[in-house]
Amino acid sequence: MMKLQIQNSTLHDIDSIFKFYRIATDFQKAKFMVYWPEFDRKLIEQELEENRQWKMIADQDIACVWATTFDDPDIWEERNDDPAVYIHRIATNPNFRGKNLVNTIVNWSIEYARANNKKFVRLDTVGENKGLIDHYTKCGFDFLGLKKLRNTAGLPAHYDNASVSLFEIKL
């Protein structure tokens, strides 16, 4: 059995983070999905500096990475007033695909939310990806439906003129 450990990513991990983003983007393109743009390095550096980038270590390797925030008004609009942890950009090392790492992230994020006095764990995906909807609901999220975004100026390019699938776990 794999021993998994979750910790903040550091500046030393930035090349791995971008490598996993490229792999995820290539996978999204191959599946003809809305795919991630090249993310701005400054965005990731800021997340690292603010301790909002995370990594899961398995047997000395980074198994996956993701980011969190306590504020996501452009996507969640009026619901942003709710005390929540928002999860973004889960990207998995291909050597660890199929290992149910999202379940581990969900369990961790519930504890992280409670430790930070939050009442929800939330995430979104662009478009109506039935495979991801099924996957996230099996991991414990409630699918809240599709929502057309109103203001995407401050968001990465893949959100332009997009609808998003919204998910949450109420604690």
Secondary structure, 3 states (H helix, E strand, C coil): CCCEEEEECCHHHHHHHHHHHHHHHHHHHHCCCCCCCCCCHHHHHHHHHCCCEEEEEECCEEEEEEEEECCCHHHHHHHHHCCEEEEEEEEECHHHCCCCHHHHHHHHHHHHHHHCCCCEEEEEEECCCHHHHHHHHHCCCEEEEEEECCCCCCCCHHHCCCEEEEEEEEC
